[in-house]
């Protein structure tokens, strides 16, 4: 991350569980940063530690050699990490022998562009479609005017937003995508996972071990493929994918997929 963003005018936001800020500061403190004053663009890192009783935010600037100059800011935590007009990102604190975060992205609704509608109106795709979608997400008055730039002609067309929407857009319900990994199978964790992943359109969930190695999974605070399929079914996930397989099963990935799928069908 540092190698990719150094020397760029970027704002990087990162989130982690309890202990994240200390770990990040230790990583950043492992370098001397003796050349950063020569950079034309200055990177800033906005780090958030997620705890059960609140979020702790701290900002680090490249120009200050990533030393924390400002006092940390604490704010309430209600599962939401980031929110925009079109979507929100949520997280849950799970147990992996230490706190570990699960994440979910929830769309308010999805705007599908109808290509035939664009052709009928003589319009082409372009940056204006981003503005168009943003207008819908922000619930702009459908009677308001909306400008569309005509590429190469230095001209614009005016539409009533509601009329344009009817001709070029197909609105569908928003999707929920959930990501869960590094968790132990326990009553407490299971309850949180099922609630957090409830009705996900797509669930990505770890399946590190086969069920025959259930005790090893418990010892290492991971799920078996059977447990992953069961949790996906009990959460009502429409689709799910398992990953994070143990290297003890080389060439046997199909067994993990099969075990998870059979458990899902059994508990659905």
Backbone as JSON, one array per atom type, in Angstrom:
{
  "sequence": "XXXXXXXXXXXXXXXXXXXXXXXXXXXXXXXXXXXXXXXXXXXXXXXXXXXXXXXXXXXXXXXXXXXXXXXXXXXXXXXXXXXXXXXXXXXXXXXXXXXXXXXXXXXXXXXXXXXXXXXXXXXXXXXXXXXXXXXXXXXXXXXXXXXXXXXXXXXXXXXXXXXXXXXXXXXXXXXXXXXXXXXXXXXXXXXXXXXXXXXXXXXXXXXXXXXXXXXXXXXXXXXXXXXXXXXXXXXXXXXXXXXXXXXXXXXXXXXXXXXXXXXXXXXX",
  "N": [[0.83, -1.2, 0.0], [1.87, 1.28, 0.86], [4.01, 1.58, -0.94], [2.61, 1.81, -3.32], [1.09, 4.17, -3.02], [2.74, 6.25, -2.14], [4.03, 9.51, -2.75], [1.88, 10.4, -4.13], [-1.09, 12.36, -4.49], [-3.17, 11.49, -2.44], [-5.82, 10.21, -0.38], [-5.93, 7.87, 1.95], [-7.99, 5.48, 3.38], [-8.31, 3.3, 6.06], [-9.32, 0.44, 7.95], [-9.52, -1.35, 11.03], [-9.47, -3.92, 13.63], [-9.45, -3.94, 17.29], [-6.35, -2.8, 18.53], [-5.32, -2.16, 16.08], [-4.42, 0.5, 15.46], [-2.04, 0.8, 16.97], [-0.5, -1.22, 15.82], [-0.35, -0.33, 13.16], [0.99, 2.11, 13.49], [3.43, 1.17, 14.4], [4.33, -0.15, 12.12], [4.54, 2.01, 10.3], [6.44, 3.45, 11.68], [8.7, 2.05, 11.21], [10.28, 2.98, 9.19], [12.51, 5.55, 7.92], [11.76, 7.81, 6.44], [13.12, 9.91, 5.13], [13.05, 11.27, 2.73], [10.62, 12.37, 2.14], [9.98, 15.07, 2.17], [10.57, 16.02, -0.3], [8.6, 15.3, -2.03], [6.1, 16.23, -4.36], [3.41, 15.77, -4.14], [1.29, 14.95, -1.44], [0.66, 12.3, 0.62], [-2.04, 11.22, 2.7], [-3.04, 9.33, 5.53], [-5.87, 7.88, 6.85], [-6.81, 6.34, 9.57], [-8.83, 3.95, 11.18], [-9.81, 2.5, 14.15], [-11.79, -0.14, 15.11], [-13.85, -0.66, 17.75], [-15.88, -2.28, 20.24], [-17.22, -0.37, 21.73], [-17.02, 1.96, 20.29], [-15.63, 4.0, 17.56], [-12.28, 4.75, 16.82], [-10.52, 7.32, 15.47], [-7.61, 8.29, 13.68], [-5.3, 10.47, 12.07], [-2.65, 10.48, 9.71], [0.07, 12.09, 8.23], [2.01, 12.17, 5.28], [3.87, 14.21, 4.94], [4.58, 14.76, 7.52], [6.11, 12.66, 8.19], [4.55, 10.54, 8.85], [3.92, 10.67, 11.55], [1.75, 10.79, 14.3], [0.15, 13.7, 14.69], [-2.14, 14.77, 15.61], [-4.76, 14.58, 18.05], [-6.45, 11.53, 18.82], [-9.75, 10.84, 17.57], [-12.82, 9.96, 18.9], [-15.79, 8.24, 18.14], [-19.28, 7.24, 18.04], [-20.21, 3.79, 17.37], [-22.12, 2.09, 15.08], [-22.25, -0.12, 13.46], [-21.95, 0.91, 10.88], [-19.46, 1.89, 8.69], [-18.84, 3.51, 6.5], [-20.64, 5.72, 4.41], [-22.52, 6.57, 1.56], [-24.59, 8.23, -0.93], [-25.46, 6.16, -2.6], [-24.73, 3.73, -1.42], [-23.69, 1.79, 1.49], [-21.09, 0.86, 3.79], [-20.68, -1.68, 6.06], [-19.65, -3.16, 9.22], [-18.82, -5.96, 11.34], [-17.79, -7.15, 14.53], [-15.97, -9.99, 15.04], [-14.92, -13.19, 16.44], [-11.68, -14.48, 16.51], [-9.97, -15.72, 18.14], [-8.83, -13.45, 18.7], [-10.02, -10.09, 18.13], [-11.69, -9.76, 15.01], [-12.63, -8.39, 11.85], [-15.66, -8.44, 9.98], [-17.14, -7.65, 6.81], [-19.65, -5.76, 5.02], [-21.2, -4.7, 2.04], [-23.8, -2.62, 1.1], [-26.08, -1.82, -1.31], [-28.32, 0.86, -2.07], [-30.11, 0.89, -4.22], [-29.97, -0.41, -7.58], [-28.81, 0.99, -10.57], [-29.48, 0.29, -13.78], [-28.36, 0.8, -17.02], [-30.09, 1.29, -19.99], [-29.22, 0.32, -23.05], [-30.49, 0.47, -25.55], [-32.24, 2.54, -25.11], [-30.52, 4.73, -24.89], [-29.56, 4.81, -27.52], [-31.89, 5.4, -28.93], [-32.36, 8.02, -28.12], [-30.18, 9.21, -29.17], [-27.84, 9.33, -27.7], [-24.61, 8.94, -26.13], [-22.54, 6.79, -24.15], [-20.75, 7.97, -21.26], [-18.97, 10.23, -18.99], [-21.15, 11.62, -18.0], [-23.08, 9.82, -17.26], [-22.38, 8.96, -14.74], [-22.96, 11.23, -13.24], [-25.69, 11.23, -13.7], [-26.57, 8.84, -12.43], [-25.84, 9.51, -9.83], [-27.59, 11.6, -9.34], [-29.98, 10.21, -9.2], [-29.52, 8.55, -6.97], [-29.3, 10.47, -4.97], [-31.84, 11.33, -4.83], [-32.85, 13.45, -6.42], [-35.11, 15.95, -7.56], [-37.46, 14.69, -9.77], [-38.61, 16.33, -11.68], [-36.75, 18.19, -12.32], [-34.24, 19.8, -14.42], [-31.87, 18.1, -16.51], [-28.63, 18.01, -17.74], [-27.0, 16.74, -20.62], [-23.92, 16.07, -22.01], [-22.8, 16.32, -25.37], [-20.56, 14.4, -27.01], [-17.69, 15.65, -28.75], [-19.08, 17.63, -30.07], [-19.39, 19.91, -28.67], [-21.8, 20.54, -27.48], [-24.96, 20.47, -25.72], [-27.67, 18.55, -24.41], [-30.88, 19.02, -23.07], [-32.84, 17.47, -20.59], [-35.78, 16.37, -18.87], [-35.34, 15.09, -15.71], [-36.87, 12.91, -14.7], [-38.2, 11.97, -17.03], [-36.0, 11.23, -18.6], [-34.97, 9.19, -17.04], [-36.99, 7.23, -17.23], [-36.63, 6.46, -19.87], [-33.98, 5.57, -20.22], [-33.11, 4.05, -18.07], [-33.17, 1.22, -15.88], [-34.35, 0.31, -12.91], [-33.28, -1.67, -10.24], [-33.51, -3.71, -7.24], [-31.11, -3.02, -4.66], [-27.96, -4.67, -4.08], [-26.52, -6.9, -1.63], [-23.39, -7.55, -0.4], [-21.29, -9.67, 1.32], [-18.45, -10.27, 3.37], [-16.57, -12.61, 5.04], [-14.09, -13.82, 7.1], [-11.5, -15.65, 8.88], [-12.56, -16.69, 11.44], [-13.91, -18.32, 14.33], [-15.88, -21.24, 14.88], [-18.55, -20.89, 16.84], [-21.14, -20.52, 19.32], [-21.65, -17.81, 19.91], [-20.26, -16.42, 17.83], [-21.54, -17.57, 15.59], [-24.17, -16.65, 15.82], [-23.79, -13.9, 15.45], [-22.68, -13.89, 12.85], [-24.77, -14.98, 11.27], [-26.75, -13.06, 11.62], [-25.45, -10.76, 10.65], [-24.83, -11.41, 8.0], [-27.28, -11.79, 6.92], [-29.63, -12.45, 4.41], [-27.87, -11.91, 2.3], [-26.91, -11.16, -1.04], [-24.64, -12.1, -2.16], [-22.28, -14.02, -0.56], [-19.11, -14.2, 0.73], [-17.19, -16.49, 2.31], [-14.96, -17.97, 4.62], [-13.51, -21.27, 4.38], [-11.66, -23.18, 5.75], [-10.86, -25.75, 6.59], [-11.61, -29.28, 6.1], [-14.51, -31.09, 7.23], [-13.78, -33.4, 8.57], [-11.53, -32.64, 9.86], [-12.32, -31.14, 11.98], [-11.69, -30.64, 14.72], [-9.12, -29.61, 14.53], [-9.7, -27.29, 13.14], [-11.16, -25.92, 15.09], [-9.2, -25.57, 17.03], [-7.45, -23.86, 15.69], [-9.06, -21.72, 15.29], [-10.8, -21.47, 13.04], [-13.17, -22.01, 10.3], [-14.82, -25.02, 9.15], [-15.53, -26.44, 5.91], [-18.07, -27.5, 5.87], [-19.27, -26.17, 8.02], [-19.17, -23.56, 7.05], [-20.92, -23.71, 4.82], [-23.28, -24.33, 6.17], [-23.67, -22.0, 7.76], [-23.98, -20.1, 5.75], [-26.38, -20.93, 4.62], [-28.16, -20.71, 6.82], [-28.08, -17.99, 7.15], [-29.47, -17.19, 5.01], [-28.29, -16.58, 2.58], [-28.21, -15.84, -0.85], [-26.37, -16.6, -2.8], [-23.15, -18.12, -2.38], [-19.62, -18.15, -1.77], [-16.78, -20.09, -1.07], [-13.5, -19.87, 0.42], [-9.97, -19.39, 1.21], [-8.55, -21.79, 1.75], [-6.92, -24.41, 3.56], [-3.45, -25.21, 3.2], [-3.02, -27.87, 3.53], [-4.54, -29.42, 1.92], [-3.74, -29.98, -0.88], [-4.64, -29.81, -4.27], [-7.16, -30.76, -3.66], [-9.3, -29.1, -3.64], [-11.84, -29.33, -4.68], [-13.18, -31.02, -2.93], [-13.63, -29.42, -0.7], [-15.31, -27.46, -1.79], [-17.47, -29.11, -2.48], [-18.27, -30.18, 0.02], [-19.09, -27.84, 1.36], [-21.19, -27.04, -0.31], [-23.01, -29.17, -0.1], [-23.72, -28.98, 2.6], [-24.95, -26.51, 2.61], [-27.23, -26.96, 1.01], [-28.51, -28.76, 2.65], [-29.23, -27.32, 4.93], [-30.68, -25.19, 3.99]],
  "CA": [[0.0, 0.0, 0.0], [2.74, 2.44, 0.93], [4.75, 1.68, -2.19], [1.67, 2.21, -4.37], [0.52, 5.5, -2.83], [3.72, 7.29, -1.82], [4.27, 10.47, -3.82], [0.62, 10.72, -4.81], [-2.02, 13.18, -3.72], [-4.24, 10.56, -2.15], [-6.28, 10.05, 1.0], [-6.15, 6.44, 2.12], [-8.77, 5.16, 4.56], [-8.16, 1.9, 6.42], [-10.07, 0.09, 9.16], [-9.07, -2.59, 11.64], [-10.02, -4.2, 14.96], [-8.7, -3.45, 18.44], [-4.92, -2.96, 18.36], [-4.95, -1.79, 14.72], [-3.66, 1.74, 15.43], [-0.68, 0.55, 17.46], [0.21, -2.03, 14.82], [-0.09, 0.51, 12.0], [2.03, 3.07, 13.86], [4.69, 0.44, 14.46], [4.74, -0.38, 10.74], [4.95, 3.28, 9.74], [7.64, 3.88, 12.38], [9.83, 1.22, 10.82], [10.99, 3.64, 8.1], [13.04, 6.86, 8.32], [11.01, 8.83, 5.7], [14.01, 11.05, 4.98], [12.89, 11.91, 1.42], [9.22, 12.75, 1.88], [9.83, 16.52, 1.98], [10.79, 16.32, -1.72], [7.43, 14.91, -2.81], [5.18, 17.3, -4.74], [2.08, 15.41, -3.66], [1.41, 14.44, -0.08], [-0.3, 11.26, 1.0], [-2.52, 11.19, 4.08], [-3.66, 8.06, 5.89], [-6.91, 8.05, 7.85], [-6.95, 5.0, 10.12], [-9.92, 3.82, 12.16], [-9.84, 1.27, 14.95], [-13.17, -0.48, 15.44], [-14.03, -1.32, 19.03], [-17.3, -2.51, 20.53], [-17.83, 0.82, 22.32], [-16.86, 3.13, 19.45], [-14.59, 4.07, 16.54], [-11.2, 5.68, 17.15], [-9.93, 7.8, 14.22], [-6.38, 9.06, 13.73], [-4.82, 10.81, 10.73], [-1.2, 10.52, 9.6], [0.43, 12.76, 6.99], [3.33, 11.85, 4.75], [4.78, 15.34, 5.16], [5.01, 14.69, 8.92], [6.75, 11.35, 8.35], [3.51, 9.67, 9.39], [3.8, 10.76, 13.0], [0.42, 11.26, 14.65], [0.24, 15.04, 15.27], [-3.45, 15.15, 16.13], [-5.33, 13.68, 19.05], [-7.45, 10.63, 18.24], [-11.15, 11.23, 17.69], [-13.68, 8.8, 19.15], [-17.19, 8.44, 17.77], [-20.09, 6.04, 18.25], [-20.16, 2.75, 16.35], [-23.42, 1.45, 14.89], [-21.98, -1.06, 12.37], [-21.69, 1.6, 9.62], [-18.13, 2.49, 8.59], [-18.81, 4.51, 5.44], [-21.97, 5.82, 3.78], [-22.75, 7.52, 0.49], [-25.98, 8.21, -1.37], [-25.81, 4.91, -3.25], [-24.39, 2.5, -0.7], [-23.01, 1.92, 2.78], [-20.21, -0.24, 4.17], [-20.87, -2.0, 7.48], [-18.76, -4.21, 9.71], [-19.14, -6.62, 12.6], [-16.6, -7.65, 15.23], [-16.09, -11.42, 15.27], [-13.87, -13.77, 17.27], [-10.69, -15.36, 15.87], [-8.97, -15.78, 19.19], [-8.67, -12.01, 18.87], [-11.07, -9.48, 17.32], [-11.51, -9.75, 13.56], [-13.76, -7.69, 11.26], [-16.39, -8.87, 8.79], [-17.6, -6.46, 6.1], [-20.78, -5.88, 4.11], [-21.54, -3.54, 1.21], [-25.23, -2.64, 0.81], [-26.57, -0.82, -2.26], [-29.71, 1.28, -1.88], [-30.74, 0.28, -5.39], [-29.0, -0.5, -8.67], [-29.26, 1.66, -11.78], [-29.04, -0.4, -15.0], [-28.54, 1.66, -18.18], [-30.68, 0.59, -21.14], [-28.47, 0.76, -24.23], [-31.42, 0.82, -26.62], [-32.78, 3.86, -24.78], [-29.5, 5.72, -25.26], [-29.51, 4.9, -28.98], [-33.11, 6.08, -29.38], [-32.21, 9.45, -27.84], [-28.97, 9.69, -29.81], [-26.86, 9.62, -26.65], [-23.5, 8.01, -25.98], [-22.08, 6.63, -22.77], [-19.71, 8.93, -20.9], [-18.97, 10.64, -17.58], [-22.44, 12.16, -17.59], [-23.87, 8.75, -16.65], [-22.07, 8.97, -13.31], [-23.78, 12.31, -12.68], [-27.08, 10.79, -13.78], [-26.82, 7.88, -11.34], [-25.74, 10.23, -8.56], [-28.84, 12.35, -9.19], [-31.02, 9.27, -8.76], [-29.2, 8.12, -5.6], [-29.53, 11.58, -4.05], [-33.27, 11.62, -4.88], [-33.08, 14.75, -7.04], [-36.47, 16.15, -8.05], [-37.58, 14.17, -11.14], [-39.04, 17.39, -12.59], [-35.63, 19.1, -12.57], [-33.56, 19.62, -15.7], [-30.6, 17.37, -16.46], [-27.86, 18.26, -18.95], [-26.16, 15.66, -21.15], [-22.95, 16.59, -22.97], [-22.71, 15.59, -26.64], [-19.12, 14.31, -27.29], [-17.18, 16.12, -30.03], [-19.92, 18.67, -30.69], [-19.46, 21.04, -27.74], [-23.22, 20.86, -27.32], [-25.63, 19.78, -24.63], [-29.11, 18.33, -24.53], [-31.57, 19.14, -21.79], [-33.92, 16.52, -20.37], [-36.38, 16.32, -17.54], [-34.69, 13.92, -15.1], [-37.82, 11.8, -14.62], [-38.42, 11.44, -18.37], [-34.77, 10.57, -19.01], [-34.88, 7.96, -16.27], [-37.92, 6.26, -17.81], [-36.19, 6.03, -21.19], [-32.65, 4.96, -20.32], [-32.7, 3.36, -16.84], [-33.98, 0.16, -15.29], [-33.97, 0.3, -11.49], [-33.47, -2.95, -9.57], [-33.12, -3.63, -5.82], [-29.68, -3.03, -4.39], [-27.38, -5.95, -3.64], [-25.74, -6.96, -0.39], [-22.24, -8.44, -0.54], [-20.7, -9.83, 2.65], [-17.13, -10.92, 3.38], [-16.28, -13.12, 6.38], [-12.97, -14.75, 7.18], [-10.78, -15.71, 10.15], [-13.55, -16.77, 12.53], [-14.07, -19.63, 14.95], [-17.27, -21.71, 14.95], [-19.02, -20.86, 18.22], [-22.51, -20.01, 19.41], [-21.63, -16.35, 19.84], [-19.88, -16.03, 16.47], [-22.55, -18.01, 14.65], [-25.32, -15.74, 15.93], [-23.4, -12.64, 14.82], [-22.51, -14.1, 11.41], [-26.08, -15.17, 10.64], [-27.44, -11.77, 11.63], [-24.74, -9.79, 9.82], [-24.88, -11.83, 6.59], [-28.68, -12.09, 6.6], [-30.17, -12.12, 3.08], [-26.84, -11.44, 1.37], [-26.99, -11.65, -2.42], [-23.4, -12.84, -2.35], [-21.52, -14.16, 0.67], [-17.78, -14.8, 0.66], [-16.94, -16.97, 3.65], [-13.84, -18.9, 4.66], [-13.73, -22.7, 4.6], [-10.24, -23.51, 5.81], [-10.65, -27.18, 6.8], [-12.7, -30.22, 5.89], [-15.2, -31.43, 8.48], [-13.03, -34.46, 9.26], [-10.5, -31.97, 10.66], [-13.09, -30.17, 12.75], [-10.97, -30.28, 15.94], [-8.02, -28.74, 14.14], [-10.31, -26.0, 12.82], [-11.49, -25.27, 16.36], [-7.94, -25.18, 17.67], [-6.86, -22.74, 14.95], [-10.07, -20.65, 15.22], [-11.28, -21.35, 11.67], [-14.37, -22.78, 9.95], [-14.75, -26.1, 8.18], [-16.37, -26.18, 4.74], [-19.44, -27.82, 6.26], [-19.75, -25.08, 8.86], [-19.36, -22.4, 6.18], [-22.15, -23.92, 4.07], [-24.39, -24.24, 7.11], [-23.88, -20.6, 8.13], [-24.5, -19.42, 4.56], [-27.79, -21.3, 4.49], [-28.92, -20.15, 7.94], [-28.15, -16.54, 6.94], [-30.34, -16.92, 3.86], [-27.5, -16.05, 1.46], [-28.69, -16.33, -2.14], [-25.21, -17.29, -3.36], [-21.99, -18.0, -1.51], [-18.35, -18.67, -2.27], [-15.84, -20.4, 0.0], [-12.12, -19.59, 0.05], [-9.03, -19.47, 2.31], [-8.36, -23.21, 2.03], [-5.66, -24.8, 4.18], [-2.52, -25.85, 2.26], [-2.94, -29.31, 3.78], [-5.39, -30.11, 0.94], [-3.33, -29.65, -2.25], [-5.36, -30.52, -5.31], [-8.42, -31.3, -3.15], [-10.23, -27.98, -3.47], [-13.21, -29.76, -5.03], [-13.79, -31.61, -1.74], [-14.09, -28.32, 0.14], [-16.49, -26.89, -2.46], [-18.56, -30.09, -2.39], [-18.75, -30.26, 1.39], [-19.82, -26.61, 1.66], [-22.43, -27.03, -1.1], [-23.93, -30.16, 0.48], [-24.21, -28.43, 3.86], [-25.86, -25.41, 2.27], [-28.49, -27.55, 0.55], [-29.14, -29.45, 3.77], [-29.76, -26.39, 5.92], [-31.43, -24.11, 3.36]],
  "C": [[0.87, 1.25, 0.0], [3.49, 2.64, -0.38], [3.86, 2.2, -3.31], [1.27, 3.68, -4.26], [1.53, 6.6, -2.52], [3.95, 8.21, -3.02], [3.03, 10.84, -4.6], [-0.27, 11.54, -3.89], [-3.27, 12.35, -3.45], [-4.59, 10.59, -0.66], [-6.68, 8.58, 1.16], [-6.86, 6.18, 3.44], [-8.67, 3.66, 4.83], [-8.82, 1.66, 7.78], [-9.55, -1.24, 9.72], [-9.63, -2.75, 13.04], [-9.12, -3.62, 16.06], [-7.22, -3.78, 18.28], [-4.41, -2.49, 17.01], [-4.07, -0.53, 14.68], [-2.22, 1.53, 15.89], [0.14, -0.23, 16.44], [0.59, -1.19, 13.6], [1.02, 1.52, 12.3], [3.4, 2.4, 13.93], [5.24, 0.18, 13.05], [5.27, 0.91, 10.13], [6.25, 3.77, 10.39], [8.87, 3.08, 12.02], [10.66, 1.81, 9.68], [11.46, 5.02, 8.56], [12.33, 8.02, 7.64], [11.86, 10.08, 5.46], [13.85, 11.8, 3.65], [11.52, 12.51, 1.18], [9.06, 14.25, 1.65], [10.03, 16.92, 0.53], [9.58, 15.98, -2.58], [6.55, 16.12, -3.11], [3.77, 17.05, -4.21], [2.21, 14.7, -2.33], [0.28, 13.48, 0.25], [-0.76, 11.47, 2.44], [-3.22, 9.86, 4.32], [-4.63, 8.3, 7.05], [-7.26, 6.64, 8.37], [-8.02, 4.98, 11.21], [-9.84, 2.46, 12.84], [-11.27, 1.03, 15.42], [-13.21, -1.25, 16.75], [-15.52, -1.41, 19.34], [-17.99, -1.26, 21.07], [-17.59, 2.08, 21.49], [-15.74, 3.0, 18.44], [-13.55, 5.09, 16.96], [-10.48, 6.04, 15.86], [-8.64, 8.56, 14.49], [-5.9, 9.29, 12.3], [-3.3, 10.98, 10.75], [-0.86, 11.12, 8.23], [1.85, 12.4, 6.57], [4.32, 12.96, 5.06], [5.31, 15.39, 6.59], [5.69, 13.37, 9.24], [5.83, 10.36, 9.07], [3.51, 9.59, 10.92], [2.43, 11.35, 13.33], [0.53, 12.6, 15.37], [-1.06, 15.45, 15.96], [-3.94, 14.13, 17.14], [-6.36, 12.76, 18.37], [-8.87, 11.12, 18.51], [-11.99, 9.98, 17.88], [-15.12, 9.15, 18.83], [-17.96, 7.14, 17.95], [-19.97, 5.06, 17.09], [-21.5, 2.04, 16.27], [-23.4, 0.49, 13.7], [-21.63, -0.37, 11.06], [-20.32, 2.26, 9.66], [-18.11, 3.65, 7.6], [-20.17, 4.53, 4.75], [-21.98, 6.9, 2.72], [-24.19, 7.4, 0.04], [-26.38, 6.84, -1.9], [-25.56, 3.65, -2.46], [-23.82, 2.83, 0.68], [-22.17, 0.67, 3.03], [-20.36, -0.44, 5.67], [-19.84, -3.04, 7.91], [-19.27, -4.76, 11.02], [-17.85, -7.15, 13.2], [-16.82, -9.11, 15.58], [-14.85, -11.93, 16.02], [-13.0, -14.73, 16.45], [-9.57, -15.66, 16.88], [-8.51, -14.39, 19.55], [-9.72, -11.37, 17.97], [-10.72, -9.47, 15.83], [-12.77, -9.16, 12.93], [-14.34, -8.42, 10.05], [-16.97, -7.63, 8.14], [-18.79, -6.78, 5.19], [-20.93, -4.58, 3.34], [-23.02, -3.68, 0.83], [-25.58, -1.5, -0.13], [-27.99, -0.41, -1.9], [-30.58, 0.72, -3.0], [-29.71, 0.31, -6.51], [-29.6, 0.12, -9.93], [-28.65, 0.95, -12.99], [-29.36, 0.5, -16.2], [-29.02, 0.83, -19.37], [-30.05, 1.14, -22.42], [-29.39, 1.21, -25.35], [-32.03, 2.21, -26.38], [-31.8, 4.96, -25.14], [-29.49, 5.92, -26.77], [-30.73, 5.64, -29.52], [-33.0, 7.59, -29.22], [-30.97, 10.04, -28.49], [-27.88, 10.04, -28.82], [-25.78, 8.55, -26.62], [-23.14, 7.89, -24.49], [-20.94, 7.63, -22.51], [-19.8, 9.3, -19.43], [-20.32, 11.16, -17.08], [-23.32, 11.09, -16.93], [-23.6, 8.63, -15.15], [-22.89, 10.05, -12.62], [-25.26, 11.91, -12.64], [-27.43, 9.83, -12.64], [-26.78, 8.57, -9.99], [-27.01, 11.03, -8.29], [-29.96, 11.45, -8.7], [-30.78, 8.84, -7.32], [-29.51, 9.22, -4.58], [-30.98, 12.07, -4.08], [-33.56, 13.04, -5.37], [-34.5, 14.8, -7.61], [-36.58, 15.66, -9.5], [-38.04, 15.21, -12.15], [-37.91, 18.36, -12.93], [-34.98, 18.8, -13.9], [-32.23, 18.9, -15.5], [-29.89, 17.56, -17.8], [-27.03, 17.04, -19.34], [-25.23, 16.26, -22.2], [-22.92, 15.7, -24.22], [-21.23, 15.57, -27.05], [-18.77, 14.83, -28.68], [-17.97, 17.24, -30.67], [-20.02, 19.92, -29.83], [-20.9, 21.52, -27.57], [-23.8, 20.05, -26.17], [-27.1, 19.6, -24.96], [-29.71, 18.42, -23.14], [-32.73, 18.15, -21.73], [-34.55, 16.78, -19.0], [-35.89, 15.02, -16.92], [-35.62, 12.71, -15.07], [-38.05, 11.15, -15.97], [-37.19, 10.67, -18.86], [-34.62, 9.23, -18.31], [-35.77, 6.87, -16.87], [-37.4, 5.68, -19.12], [-34.86, 5.28, -21.19], [-32.26, 4.12, -19.09], [-33.71, 2.3, -16.42], [-33.49, -0.01, -13.86], [-34.28, -1.07, -10.88], [-33.04, -2.81, -8.1], [-31.61, -3.71, -5.66], [-29.22, -4.39, -3.89], [-26.64, -5.79, -2.32], [-24.64, -7.99, -0.58], [-21.51, -8.47, 0.79], [-19.43, -10.65, 2.57], [-16.78, -11.31, 4.82], [-15.12, -14.09, 6.33], [-12.26, -14.62, 8.52], [-11.74, -15.65, 11.33], [-13.62, -18.21, 13.06], [-15.57, -19.98, 14.98], [-17.67, -21.81, 16.41], [-20.42, -20.28, 18.24], [-22.56, -18.5, 19.24], [-21.3, -15.86, 18.44], [-20.97, -16.37, 15.47], [-23.75, -17.06, 14.63], [-25.0, -14.42, 15.24], [-23.29, -12.78, 13.31], [-23.86, -14.2, 10.71], [-26.84, -13.85, 10.56], [-26.78, -10.79, 10.66], [-24.86, -10.12, 8.33], [-26.3, -12.08, 6.1], [-29.07, -11.55, 5.23], [-29.12, -11.54, 2.13], [-27.09, -12.0, -0.03], [-25.76, -12.48, -2.75], [-22.62, -12.83, -1.04], [-20.19, -14.84, 0.37], [-17.39, -15.19, 2.07], [-15.84, -18.03, 3.64], [-14.3, -20.34, 4.89], [-12.35, -23.33, 4.63], [-10.0, -25.02, 5.86], [-11.84, -28.0, 6.34], [-13.29, -30.62, 7.24], [-14.45, -32.52, 9.25], [-11.91, -33.9, 10.14], [-11.12, -30.88, 11.52], [-12.33, -29.72, 14.02], [-9.79, -29.36, 15.64], [-8.54, -27.34, 13.81], [-10.62, -25.22, 14.09], [-10.24, -24.75, 17.04], [-7.32, -23.95, 17.02], [-7.85, -21.61, 14.71], [-10.52, -20.38, 13.79], [-12.53, -22.2, 11.47], [-14.0, -23.98, 9.07], [-15.66, -25.73, 7.01], [-17.83, -26.46, 5.08], [-20.03, -26.69, 7.09], [-20.02, -23.82, 8.04], [-20.66, -22.52, 5.39], [-23.38, -23.8, 4.95], [-24.7, -22.79, 7.46], [-24.44, -19.79, 6.96], [-25.99, -19.69, 4.39], [-28.64, -20.66, 5.59], [-29.03, -18.63, 7.85], [-29.06, -16.19, 5.77], [-29.59, -16.31, 2.69], [-27.98, -16.66, 0.15], [-27.59, -17.09, -2.88], [-24.06, -17.15, -2.37], [-20.78, -18.64, -2.17], [-17.44, -18.94, -1.07], [-14.41, -20.19, -0.51], [-11.24, -19.78, 1.29], [-8.81, -20.93, 2.74], [-6.99, -23.47, 2.65], [-4.75, -25.47, 3.14], [-2.36, -27.35, 2.5], [-3.79, -30.11, 2.78], [-4.97, -29.77, -0.49], [-4.07, -30.5, -3.28], [-6.7, -31.08, -4.88], [-9.48, -30.2, -2.95], [-11.67, -28.4, -3.75], [-13.92, -30.38, -3.83], [-14.35, -30.54, -0.82], [-15.33, -27.67, -0.46], [-17.69, -27.82, -2.28], [-19.14, -30.15, -0.99], [-19.56, -29.03, 1.77], [-21.17, -26.59, 0.94], [-23.46, -28.0, -0.5], [-24.53, -29.65, 1.79], [-25.22, -27.33, 3.61], [-27.23, -25.95, 1.86], [-29.25, -28.23, 1.7], [-29.84, -28.48, 4.72], [-30.62, -25.28, 5.31], [-32.93, -24.29, 3.59]]
}
